[in-house]
Amino acid sequence: MKCIITIELGTNGIRMFAYDLDGKVIGSMRGYYPTFHTEPDHSEQDPEQIFITTLYVLKNILNEYIHPKKYKVASICFCASMHSVLAVDKNGNPLGNAITWADNRAKKEAQELRRSELGKKLYAATGTPIHPMSPLVKIAWIREHDAGRFKQTSKFLAIKSYIIHQLTGEYMIDYSIASATGLMNIHTIKWETDALQYAGITASKLPGLAPVFTSAGKLKKAYQQSLRLPADTKILIGSSDGCLATLGDGVKGEGKATITIEDSGAVRVMGPAVLKDDKMRFFNYLLTDNCYVSGGPTNNGGNIFEWFTRQFGDFTNPFDIENSIGQLMEEASKVPAGSDGLLFLPYLLGERAPIWNANARGAYFGLNIKHERKHFVRATIEGIMYEIYSIGKTLGEQRNIKSLSVNGGFGTIPFCTQLIADLFNKPVRLRRQFHSVSFGAFLLSATEMGIYKSLDDAAKTVELPDVYKPNKQHHAIYADYFTIFEKLSAKLFDEFEAIDELQHKYAVKLTS
């Protein structure tokens, strides 16, 4: 019996699934690693800790589900979050931590580039909005502010490229992760010369570009032995989490969109055309030839409610975050839609789409003497969903969205899924097995193996049997409150800038 293992390198941890060739889950496991915020706007992770966690979880899933049942691993398919940057030396050793998508240290560089003609040219060529998330401006920041590391760097890698290099010795990056760097031309599928010049590097400083179906070579012998995997086990380079979540929900073609809310979030469509936007609000990431995943991302998804839970939730067990979240969801359900006039701007990590403002901040608005904790709970959830809706509303200017699906751990909580249906005033469909990223990786692997003739055929097999229908009365309430939410996000632009300046001003004084 053959099986496929999918490995997702997520923001806060590793997720692995084992599938049989019919797409049924044999088993799954998770592992976790921290994110470090050592300075304002900094978000970093230890690449060696990520690699060790990957090996640990892979060995466990093999020992518990695969080897005892005599499965042969036909393929291991990787997927990962986007926009990470890791500098390594000539021996492949990390020069410090990996910088994650949530890092905003390069916001000054991003603001200047976004306002320039070069920024507009690069957006048209690469499909990546100009923002501190982009490895393009992260590398430029390292060049200007960390010259020693920049000079020592042999390669700038995405974290997935680093993990694959550790396992196989190959330096590779798939088209979809590469197209999220701001450095690859999505039309020519080559590293973009103007982007390289802006970052101050040559193409030799980046891994080789490869289609998502590419085999990344053989596992090193040491890992073949320790994992008990044969030399012919295929290591598939795979794709990004966003592209595979879209594929895993079967969202391919006109009229369909999918919403992911995990730690961060996004609203995406998939099709043969690039979304063109003078305001540079949408991403366009290449999955395969003439197949683009387009949409808008938010920094502030389930991670914001987890933050709220850790600060204000009740913990019977200090590590039982899921139980505490469940209790707060129950509390929120007892508050009417609209939270009795309490609004929350969820911009704790700045924001990407649709406002693309790294200086945006969180705020509660409309607070009165009668509001209780339960109102804050519901307002926090609604604020996260208003931000998701604002992306969908903007995307609706480009695409006629008739049907929605939702995936991700936070988005598929029933209370949240119903709220999405009410906000969009559209039915929302779910897969029974909610983790669409891993299932998208399975479909990619199965297509590479010839089980499906194409990704189109693979997407058509996806079933979304569970439907949440909108409550029209709730939709009317949310529509009124969303108008205020949208106005506040725009009106507070100057105040966001001012508070950011003060934060850095006094942070410098206090630490000097």
N, C-alpha and C positions, 0 to 999 in steps of 0.2 A: 504493500500500500504506500502510495506517495502522498506527501503533504507539502503545503506552502506555509512558511513562517513570514509574518510581516513585523517589521521593527519600526516603530514611530519614535523619533527623537523629539519629544515635545518640550514645551517651555519649562515645565516643572518636573518632568520625569519621563521615563521610558514606558511605552505600552507595547506589548507583544501579543500577537494572536497566532495560533496554529489552525490552519484550515485543511480539511480534506479537499480533494479535487472537485467536489460538488458544491463547495462553498460553505460547508457546515463547520462550525467552530469546534475544534477538538479541545482547545484549552486556551487560556489567556493569563497573563501575569503583568504586574506593574513594578516599577522601581522608581525611586524619587531622588532628586538632587536639588540643592538650594540655588537661589539667585542672590547675588551680593550687591548691595547698594552702598558702596563705600563712600560716595560723595553724591551731592545733589545731581540728578539727571543720569547717574551711572547705573547700569544694570549689566552684571557680568556673571559668568559661570565658569567653573573649573573644568576644563576639557578632559583632564585625566580622570576626574571623578565621574564624568559622564561615560567615559569609556569603560571604566571599572564596573559601573552600574549596568551598562549594556552587556558585558560579559557575564555578570552575575545572574541577570534575569534570563539571558539566553541559555545558560547552563541549566538553570532551574526548570525552564519550560521544556527543555530537551529531556531532562532526567525524570520529570513527573509525567509528561504526556506523550512524548515521542518515542524514546528508546524502549520503555516497558511494553508499548503496543506494537513494536516492530515497524513503525513508520519509517520510510526513507524520505529525507528532506530533499525535495526536488529543487526548491528555490527559496532563498531568503531575500525578501524585497524590503528595501529601506525607504522610509519617508521621513520628512523632518520639517520643523518650522523654518520660516524664511528669515533672511536679512541678518544672519549671524556673521561675525568676522573673527577669525583667529589668525594671528601672526605666528608663523613657525620658522625656525632657523633651517640651515642647510641640511641638518640631520632629521628634520621633521619634528623637532621638539618645540613645544609651545613657548612662546615668548609672552608670558602672562596669561591672563584669563581670556576666554571668548567674550566678545561684546554681543549682547542679544538685540533682538528687534526693538525691545522696550527702551533701549538706551537713547537718551536725548542730548548727549554731550555736544554733538555736532550741530546744534540747532542754529547757531549763528551762521555757520558755513551754509547750512541748508536754506536759511532765509535769503541770504545774498544770492545764492545760485538760483533759487526759485524765481526771484524777481528779474533775473537777467535773460537776455536772448539766448544765451548758451543753455540755460535751464530749460527753456521751452523746446529747444532743438533736441536736447538729451531726452526729454520726456517723450517726444514724438518717436525717437529712435528706439528707446529701450522699453517704453511702456510702464516704467516705474515712476510714480510721483516723487518729486523732490522733497525729501523729508529726512530728519535725522535717523530714521529707521534704516535708510539705504546704505549698504556697504560702500557705495560710491563716496558719500560724504564722510563716513566713518574713517575710511582710509585717508582721505584728505586731512581729517582732524589729526590722525596719528602722525602724519607727515609734519604738520605744523606744530603740534604740542608734545610729541613724544619722539623726537628725532632719533634718539638712540635705538629705540625699538624698530622704527621705520628702517634705519640703516642696516640692522641685523636681519631683517625679514627676508627669507628666501621665497616664501609663498604666503599669500593671504587666502585662507580657506574658509568655507562654510563649515559648520560643526560636523555635518554629515560627511563632507569630504575628508575631514580629519579622522573620523571613526573608520571609514572605509580604508583609508591609507594605513591605519593601525592594523587592520585585519588582513589586508592584501598587499600592501606596499605600493598601491597605485594612487596617483593624484588625479581625481576625476570630479566633475560636477555636472549634474544633469541640466537639461535645457530649462526646466521650470524653476529650479533653485537659482540658476544663473540669470534667468530673466528677471528675477526679483532683486538682483544686486544693483541695478542701475548702470551696469557696465557692459551688458550684452545687447547688441542690436537684434531685436526680435524679428526683423524683416530679413536680414542677411544671415542670422544665426552665427555671428562672429562677435568677438570682443570689439566694442565700439571705440574707434580711435580717439574721438573727442573726449569720451569718458575717461579713457586711460590717461590722456594728457592732463585732464583736470585733477585726477587722483595722484598724478605724479609717478605712475608705474608703467611697465610694459606688460604685454600679454604673458611673458615668461614668469611673471610674479603670481599668476593665477593658474588653477588646475585646468586640465584639458576639458573642453566641452564635449558632451556625449548625450545621445538620445536617451530617453527614460528607459528604454528596453535593453540598454547596454549591460553586458556582464562585466563586473568590476574586477575580474580575475579570480584566482583561487585563494582560498584561505591559506595563510601561512601554516607551515607544518605543525608548529607548536599549538595552534588553535585547532587544527584538524584532530590532533591527539587529545587535547584537553576537553574538547566538545564532543569527541567521538563522531565526527562528521567525515565522510569520504572526500577525497580530493576533487571529485566531480560535482560537489554541491555548488549550485549556481548562486553567485552573489550578484543580485540585480541592483543596479544603481538607484532605480526607482525615481520618485518625484517629490514634490512638496506636499505638506499636509493639506493646504488649501485646494490644490488641484485634485488630490485624491479624495478629499471629502466630497467635492462636487461630483466626481465620477462615481463614487460609492453610493450617492443618492440617485444615480441615473439621470442627472441633470445635464442633458446634452441635446441642444436644439432650442428652437424659438419658443417663448412663452413660459419657460421654466426657470426658477431661481431657487437657490438653496441658502439657508441661513445656518451658520456655524456659531455657536457660543460655547466655547470651552474656557480657557483662561482669558484669551482675547476673543475677538469675534469678527465676522465678516458676512457680507451678502454677496453672492457670486452667481454669474451666469456662465455658460460655456457655448462657444460657437466658432464659426470659421472667420469671423470678422473682428478686427480691433475696434474697441470703443474709442472714438475720438472726442476729446473734450478740451475746449480752449482754457478752461479753468483748472485743468490738470488734476481732476478729482479722482479718477479711476485708475486702477492698475490693470494691465494686460499681460498676463503671464502665459508663456508658451508651454503647452503640454506635449503635443506632437505636431507634425507638419500641418499648418493651417487649422490648428485647433487651439483656441485661446480661452483661458479662464479669466474673466474680467469681473470687476466689482470694486468694492470699497471695504477696507478693514477698520476695526476699532481697537484701540489699545485696551479698552475698559469693558471686559466681559465678566465671566464668572470670577475672575481674580478680585474684582471690586467687592462682590458680595462675600467672598471668602475673607477679605480684609475686614468688612463690616462685622462678620460673624466672630472673627478673632477678637475684635475690640469690644463688642457689645453683646455677644451671644452668651448663653448659659452652657457651661461645660461640666457634665457629670464625670467625664473622663477628659483630661487635658488634651488628648490626642484625637478625640472623636469629633473631628470637624464635620463629617457627613451627618451625624446625628444632630448636631447643633444646627446645621443648615436646615435640616428637615423640620426641627422645632420652630425655627423662625419663619419658614414657609407657611406652616400651619397658622402661626400668629398673623401673618400678612393676609391670609385668606379671610380673616374676620374684619378686615377694613374694606370699605367700599372702593370701587374703582376711582382713581384720582386722588386717593389718600387724603380726602377731606382738605384739598387745596395745598398739600405739601409737595413741592417739586425738588428733584435732585439732579444736579449736573454731575455726571459720573467721571469727570476728567481727572482722575487722580494720577494718571500716568501721561498727562498731556493728551493730545488726540490726533488721530489720522483723519480718515474720511468722516463726514464730508467737509469739516472745517479746516483740516490740515494745520493745526496750531499746536506746536510742541509746548507752548507756554500755558495752554488751557489748564484750569484748575477745577477741583470739585467744589460744589456749594449746595447747601439746602436753602430753598427759597419758599416763602409763604408761611413760615412757622408762626403759630399762634399758641396761646396759653393752654388750649385744649388738646394739643397734640401729645401723644404718648409714644412709647418705644415702638409699638406695633405700627404706628403711622410712618416712622422712620424706616422700618423694615420694608413696608410695601413701597414707599417712595423710592427707596434705593433700588429695588427690583424694577420698578416702573422706569426710573431714570436710565438704567442699563438698556431697557427695551426701547425707550424713546430714541436713544442714540442708534440702535439697530434700525429702527423705523426710518430715521433721518437718512441713513445710507440707502435703504430700499427705495425711499421716495425719490432720492436723487437719481438712483439707477433707473427708476421708472421713466425718467426723461429720455432715456436712450433705448430701452427695451420694453415691450409690452409684456408685463409679467402676469400670467394668468393663474399659475399654480406655484405653491411654495412647499418646500420640504425643510425640515430642521434637523440638525444633528449637533453633537457635542454634549458633554456631561451636564452643563448648566441649561442649555437650550431645551433638552428633552425632559427636564423636570416637569411634570404635568401642569403645575401652576404657571410655569413660564411659557410652556407651549401654548396654553390657552390664551395667555396674555398677548403672545405674538399674533395669534389668529384674530383676536379682538382688535388689536392695533391696525393691522393691515387690512382688516375686513375681508379676509380670504381664508378658505380652508387650508389647514396646514397638515401635511402628511408626514408620517414617520415610518422608518424601518423598524421591525421588531427587535433586531439587534442594532442598538443605537450607534455603534461606533463606525461611522461611515468612512473615516480615514483608512482604517485597516482593511475594510471591505474593498475600498478603491484600490489599495495596494494588492489585494488578492486578485481583483479583476485585471489589473495591469500584468501581474505575473501569469495569470491563466491565459491572457491574450498572447503573451510572449511564448508560452508553451504550445500554442496552437489550439487550446481548448475553445477559444472564441476566435473568429476570423478577424475581428477588428474591435477597437474600443467602442464603436457604435453598437455592434452586436452585444458586447458585454454590458453596456449601459441599459440596453433594452430588457435585460433579464432582471433588473432590480425591481423588487416589489415594495410598495409603500402602503401597507394595508390599513394602518391606523390613521384616522382622520379626526382633527379637532376643528369644529365648525365655529365661526365667529358669533359673538353676542353683539348684535347691532346696537343695543342700548349702551353697552360698554364702549363700543367703537366711537359713538358720538361724544361720550365724556372724554375719552382719550384724545380725540381730535381737537377738542377745545383746549385741553391742557398742553398738548403738544405745540400748539401755536405759541404759547408763552415760553415753553422750553426752547423752541427754535430762536425766538427773539432774544432770550437771555444769552444764549450761546454766542450770538453775534454782538449784542450790546456790550458785553463784558470784555471785549477784545483788549481795550486799553488797560483795564484793570488787571487782566491776566498778565500783560506785559509788565505793569508796574509792580505787582506782587512778586514776580519772578526776579526783577532787578533788586528788590529789597531783600529777598531771600539770599541771593548771592552776595549782596553787599554786607549783610550782617554775618553770614556764614564765614566770610573771609576774615572779618574783624575778630570773631570769636575764636577762630582757630589759629590766628597769627600771633 
